[in-house]
């Protein structure tokens, strides 16, 4: 315990020394080596620089399958061992990245170097680690999916290879307030985003070192002037967030006020996906509500913790990746794991508003959430993994009922604020507070607002974060004064990687009050 970081940000901001180390979560990921810097390094002869640049053009990335997302059944007694081995897979990818980034000259001299010295040994290490996961599961009587053993091999990609994972529709699972809240509208917004302003994602062309950035994104192609985007929102959004459900079902709301993390409660852990592993998230989180959430917190400790919520019956943990402005300044974690060491640079922005609202179901009443229920929505690795689990909405105040972006950061007009809005899954299997891949115990509603497969409707959490952000500008294909969410470095700070996490620690009395308010059509807080 005690790993939560509550350090005040320095008022004497200095120029950042950009870092571009790359890590990955869950034993999978895409590693981006910052070869683009080689042409500017001192001490290299022209010939060596040319060779290094040639190597960069040949191999700049290593793509590894995500083992963690493929797990479907991990027995309780094997969970900690499996989590440890997934962390070992992360470490192996980190070591492979370091070797890839530090051997540019060797790669220029030997076309087989990457395969023989990096990718081949990495496969052997991953195979051994995956086998230890098998042993952990089978030792306690669990069933191991033998197809996981086929995920050991990684592949290489060229620097100019286009990665399509960041160019999709913004995910198939997004409720966007529409499926559940306004007539069961399907998610059809995201497909318009790739053509915003005629810009296209460049699949990893790093904006290395510009304006104090970490060399791993974002790029100009990740931004769009929201005033130039065709209206695409199928949901109505106002100053207080998305409206609750229509004129049937459970129409009430319950709002909890937990602050904007003014006490700087941060860490780079994620107790849901990487319990017992320091820096398991590899990026910095804002925490509101529960004040004891870190990688080592037990449910008992979380239940007994202090809370930043006004309603002391809410000790739930709400956490999301921080938003930073990349204007050349640095924050307290510039030289820390999960911060500057991993490409997350710039000044951390505290939300101007953090609205946490629970709403009901369009077709039925809701039931109480179980204590310690864990929900992850969105995918921090969506740029690498694809959009199946992506769930993100970006907009600006004054535009929320007109434009919702999924794979672009909005450039807001003067006087308008940046808005991140997230809608959580609101169907529960009725039995489990978590699942092996941390997703299958909950689901989104169907198009008609009902829960499938016998799942039960629970209150839907809606998180709306509002920020005062200096307006970025794009000059000569380079974005200045960029802002971005913290990310795994290999995901290049793409907006599609935004995500949100929740652990329920409402008291039973307060949870019952919430359910009653929602089911009887009241507006409570």
N, C-alpha and C positions, 0 to 999 in steps of 0.2 A: 504494500500500500504506500501511499504518499508520493507516487510518481507523477501526479498531475502537476503541470507546470503553471504557476501563476506569477510569472515574471512580468513586470511592467516594461512596456516598450520604451526604448531609449528615445528621448526627445532630440538627441543630437544624432540624427541619422547621417550615416556616412555612405560613401559609394560602395556598392556591393562588389565583392570578388565573385564572379559568377562561377557556379559549379554545375556539373552535368553528369554526376554519377547516376546510374540507372539500376533500379531494382524491380522486382515483380512480386505479386501476391499469389499465394495458392499454388506455387510450383509452375506457374505459366506466365508468359508475357513476351513482350517484344522489346528487345534491347537496342537502344539507339546510341551508337558511339559518335561522339562529337568530332568527326573527322574534319569538319569544315574549318576548324581552328588551325589545322596543320599548315595552311598556306601563310599563316601570320606568325608562326612561331619563330623566335630568333634562334640563331645557331644552326639552322639547316642550310645546306647548300641548295642551289637552285635545282640540282639534279635530284637530291633527296626529297625536296618538297614536291617535285613533279611525280616522283614515284609514290610518295605518300598519298598525294591527291588521286593518283591512279588507283591505288588500293582502296581509297574511300569510295571511288566510283564502282568498284567491284563488290565489296561487302561492307555494309554499314550496320546490319541488323542481324539478330538471331531471334527466331520465333519459336517459342516452346508451347506445347499444349498445356492448358490449364487443368491440372489434376484436381484441384479442390472443387471446381464446379461439377466434376463428373462423379463425385462421391454421392451415393444415394442412401446408404445405410451404414452408419458407424455406431456400434454398440457403446453404451454409456461408459463402460470400463476401458474402452479403447480411445475415447475422444482426446484425452490429453496427449497420448502417444502419437496419434495421427496429426494433431495440431503441431506438435514438435517436428515431425517429419516434413510437414508442409513448409514449416519455417526453414528447414534444412534445404528444401528445394529452392526456396528463395535465395538462400545464401549461396548456393551453387551457381545460380544465374548471375548473382552479383559478382562472384569471382570470375565467371566467364566474361562478363562485361568489362571488368577491370583489365583482364588480359587482352581483350579485343581492342580496348582503347589505348593500351600502352605498347602495342606491338605493331604499329602502323608500318614501320620500316621493314620489319620481318615479313609482313604481308605483301609489301611491294616487291620484295625480292623472291618470294616463294608463293606461287599461286595456290599451293596446297596447304599453306600454313594454317589457315582458319579451320579447315576441316580436320587436319591431323593434330593440331595442338590445342584447339579450343572446342569445336563441336563434337568431335569423337570422344574425348575424355568426359565432356559434359554428359553425353548420353550414358556412358558407363556409370557415372555417379548417380544420375537420375534413376537408372534402372535399379541400382542397389537400394536407393531410398524408397522407391515405390514398392520394392519387395519387403522392406521393413514395415511399410504401411500394411501390406498383406499379412505379415506376421502379427502385427498388433491387432488386426481385426479377427483373424482366425484363432488367435490364442484364447480369446474370450468367447469363442463359439459363433462368431459372426461370419457372414458370407462375403467373400471378396470377389468383385467383378474382375475377371482375368483380363478383360479388354483394357483395363487401366495400365497393364504392363506394356501395352503398345504405345504409351504416351511418353516414353523415355526420350525418343529422338527429337532433336530440334533441327530447324532448317535455317539457312542464311538467306538474306535478301539484299538487293543492291540499294545504294543510297538513293537512287532515283526511282525505286519501285513505288508504285502508288498503292497505299494501304486503303482499302475500301471500307474498313470497319468504321471509320469515323464519318462516313458520308451517307449514312442511312437515314431512316425516317424518324429516328428518335425513339425507336423501340416499339415492340408489339404489345407491351403490357401496360402502357400508360393509361391511367384512368383519366388524367387531365380534367378531373372534375366532371367530365362529360359523360363517360360511361355510367357513372354512378349518380351524378347530380342533375343533369339537365337532359332528360329525354333519352338517355342511353345512347348518346352519340359515340360512334366508334372513333378511335384515334386516327384521324386522317390529315393531321396538320403537318407532320414531319416531312412528308415527301416533298414539300415545296422548298425546304430550307437550303438544299444544295445549290440552288440557282440564285439565291439572294444576292442582288447586286452583281450578278454575273461572276461571282467568285467561286473557286473550288478549293477544297482542302488539298494540300500538296503532299499528303502522305508522309510527312515527317521531314520536310525541308526546314531545318532548324534556323531560327533567327538568332544565331549564336552571338551572345554578348551585347546585343543592342539594348541600350538604355538600362544596363544593369541586369538584363534578363539572364536566366540560367542556361541558355543555349538549347533548351528543349521545349520551346514554345511558350506562349502561343505565337501564331504567325498572323500576318494581315488577313489571310484567307479565313481566319476563325472569327472575324468581326464583320458586322453589317450595320449600316445606318438604318435604324428601325423605321425611320420616316419613308424609306424607299422600298419597304417590303410590302407586298400585297397582303391585304387583310386575310388572315387564315384561321382566326380563333373561332371555334364553334361553341365556346363556352362564355358565359357572362362573368366578368370579374369586376369587382368594385374595390373601393378603398379598404374594405374589411375582408377581402379575400373572396373565395368562390361561394356562391349561394348554396344553401343546403338543398335537400332533395325536393323537387316539385310539389305536388299537392297530394301525394299518397305516401305510403310507407312510413318511415320514421323521420319526421321533418325538423326536429329540434337540433340545437347546437350546444356545445359545451366548450368554452374558451378558458384556457389556463394561461396565466401570465407569469413567465419565468425569467424575464429580463433578456438582455442582449450580450451576455458574457462580459459585462463591464469589469468583472474581477479577473479577467484574463485566465480562465480555467482552460488550459490546453494540454494535450499530449498527443503523441504519435502512435498510440496503442489502438487496438480494436478488440475489446473483450468478447465480442460476438464471434468474429472469424478467427481470431488468433489469441485465445485465452492463454495467459502465462507466458506470452512472448513479448518482450520489450520491442517497441518500434514495429509492431506487427502491421500497422497501417502504412508506414513509410511516407506519410504526409500528416500535417497537423490538423487536429480537429478543434472546433469550438464546442464547448459543453455548456448547456443550460439545464436547469433542473438539478438532478442528482450531482452532488459535489465530490463523490468518491469513485467515479468511474475511471478505472485504468485496467491494464491487462490482468492484474492480479486480484481484482475485486471479486469476492464471492457474492452470491445472491443475498446471503445474510448481512454482509457488510453494506451492500447497496440498499437493502431494506432499512438499515439503521442510520443511513447517511443524512447529512444536512441537505437542504434543497434551496435553490434560488427562487422557487415558485412562491408566489404570494399565498396560494392555497397550500398550506403545509401538509395537506392530505395527498399532494402530488409530489412524490419522490422519484418520479420517472426520469430516465436519462434521455435527453434529446441531443444528438450530436451530428455534425456535418463538417466537411472540409472547409477550412478558412478560405476567404477571398483575399487576394493580395493585389496591390497596385504595383506594377513593375516600373517604377519611375527612377530607378537607380539608387534608392535607399535600401537599407537593410533593417531587419528586425532582430529580436533577441536570439533567434535560433539560426542565424546565418551560418554558423559553423557547427551545427548540430545535425545528428541523424534525423531524417525526416524533414529537415529544413534545408538550409543552403547546401549541405553535403549531397542532397539528393535532388537538387535542381529547383527546390521550392524557395524562391527568393522574392524579396520585396517587402513592403510594409503591409502588415496584417490590418485589414479593415474590420472594424466592429460594426455590426449591423445597426442601422438607425432604428429599425423595427424588427422584431422577431415575433410573429403572430402564430400561435399554436391553437388550432381549432379542431374539434372532433364533431363530425356530422354523422347522419344516419344512412340508412339504406333506402333506395328508391321503392323497393317492393315489399319490404318487411320490417319488422322491429329488429332491434339489435340485442345481442346478449353481451354480458360482461366479458372483458378480456381477462384471461388468467394472469395471476401475478407472475412476473418475470418473463412474460411473452416478449420475444425478440423479433423485430422486423427490420430487415434491410430493404430499402427500395432504391432503384437505380443500380448502376454498375460502375464502380470506380475504374474498371478496366474495359469499358465499352469500346474504346478506340481500337483495342487489340482483340477483345472477345467477340465483337459484333454487337448488334443492337437488341438481341433477344431480351435482355433484362434492363435495357436503358429506360430511364424514366425521369425526364428533366424538362423543365420549362423556364425559359429566360424571357424577360420582357422589360418594359419601362413603365413607370407610373404614367397614367394617362393613355396607355396603349394596351393594357392587359386584356381588355375585352375585344381587342382588334388583332393583335399579333402575339403569338406564342412561338418562340424559337426553341429548337432542340439541339442543333449542332452548330449554332453560331452564338457568339456573345453580342448583345445589342450595343450599338453606339447610340446613346440616348440624347435627345435634344437638350438644350440649355434649360435648367430648372427641373428636369425629369430625373428620377432615380432608377437605378438598376434593381430589378426584382427577380429573385429566384423562388419558384413555387414548386412544391412537391406534394403529391397525393399518394398516400400509402395504400398498400393492399388492405382490403377490408373484409375478407372471407377467411375463416379459420377452420382448421380440420377438427376442432372440438376436443383434441387430445393432447397435442404436443406444444411446448413453448419454444421449440427450436427444431431444426432438422439438419441432416448431415451436410447439405450444401447451403443451409440457412435460408432456404426459399420455399421448399415444397410444403411446409406446414401452413402457409398462408397463400392466398391468391387474390387476384383482382376479380371484380364482379364481371359477369357476362354482359353482352351488349344490352340485354333487357333489364339489367340491374340485379339479377338474381345470382346467388352463389351456386356453383356447380359441384358435383361429386359429393353431395351431402355436407359440404362445408356450411358453417354458420356465419351469419352476418354479424360483424362487430363494428364498433364505432370507427369511422375512417379518420385518421389523423391527416390534417392538411397543414403544411408548414409554409409560411410566406415570409421571406427575408428581404428586407429593403436596405439598399446601400447608397450612400453618397459617394459617387465615383467621379473622379475627374474625367472629362470626355477624352477618349483616345482619338488619335488622328492617324491617318495613313498617308505616308509620303514616300513616293518612289517604291511602292510595294513593301514598305516597312511600317509596322505599327509602332507609334510612339505613345508613351503613357498607357501601355496595355494594362489590363487587369485580368486575373485568371484565378480559378479554383486551384488549390493544391492538388497534386496528383502523383501517382507513380510516375517516375521520370519517363518511362517508356511510353506513357500515354500522352505525353507532350502537352499537358494542361488543356486538352480539348474540352470544350463545353459539354459535349455529350457524356463526359465521365462524371458529371455532378451526381451526387447521391446523398442519402440521408439515412439515419439510424435511430431506432427507438427501442427502449426497454421499459416495459410497464412496471412501475412500482407505485401506482395509485393505491391508497388504502382501500379496503373493501367497501367502507362506507362511502368514500368519495367516488369510487367506480360505480357503485349502485346509484348514487345521485346523478352521475353522468348519463347512465343508461335510462333512468327515469326521465330526465330532461329531454333527451333525444327522442324517446318513444312517445312522449306526450306533447311534442311540438313546442317545447319551451326554449328560450334562449338563456342559457345559464353561464355563469363564470365564477 
